Amino acid sequence: MSPATSSSSDAVGDDEILLRRLPRARQLNLIVVDRVTGEERLSSSVFKHRPDRDPDGLSVFRQRVLEEQGLPVSAVRNEDSDAVAGFVASVPRRLGLEIVPDPQPDDDSPTPTRGRAHALITGWPDQAASRRVAKQLQGAATLVLVP
Amino acid sequence: MTFSRDVPRGKRRILEYAVEALDYLRDLPADWDGDGAEPVTDTACLAAVEFLAAITDIDTVPPQVVPLATGGVQLEWLVAAHDLEIEFGPDGTAHILGSDAEGKITIDSQVNGVIGAANHDEVRDRLRRLALPLTDVG
């Protein structure tokens, strides 16, 4: 099957869950612990866009397309030490961003079809405004898988 | 990096913790995130330590130290859902961003070059306020 199946190339629905990988989340302190409540949340660094290195946008996976491939949320991980954050597609749209399907060819990884669920968050503003956007995405996202 | 015995023990403990965390991040190879991240720069680490040394009191809440894909680092404090983060770019330039428990942004300050005394005072004051719930708990 071609990676660009009809579902993976479909426009992203407002209610779709988008997933972002947090590499080696605990070792790199990408999970921040509240000193009073002990609650854990992700660092805003997870959503900081680098226009020079990521001109195409911020990489995410669509949970719906993963599920169509029979893949769990954990397929987003590269390593067991990675965490996964999730948020609804309407959130970045409300912040003025766009979500573009970006299905990738199948590979030889343990989850070869996960690339079909790949998408990009595009339309980032200048760096100063991007920090605020990252902060707001952080506030809207939840940790759906922690190591 | 070591700190003089003249530095109060509580402050020294926080600085030594931060230096250890930054040393770990400095050793990360390129592409540490599997997505093309730059190695953390010495300049960013030094700027973060110098800043911490300037604003830390014995009762300062220790920050979490986070790498940035740009090669910078970020100091983050989260206390009773209030937060403060200071981003140091790979060239050492800094930016301060904080929000309250409702997620409303309460400070958003771009700092060009060395962080000045006014920024030190503001951050120190915010950290004192962040520490209040801990005092209440403790």
Interface residues (C-beta under 8 A of the other chain):
Chain A: R21 P23 R24 L28 N29 L30 V32 V33 D34 R35 V36 T37 E39 R41 S43 S44 S45 K48 R50 R53 D54 S59 N78 A128 R131 R132 K135 Q136 G139
Chain B: A21 L25 L28 W32 D33 G34 D35 G36 E38 V61 Q64 V65 V66 P67 L68 A69 T70 Q74 E76 W77 L78 V79 A80 A81 D83 E85 E87 H95 L97 S99 G103 I105 D108 Q110 P133 L134 V137
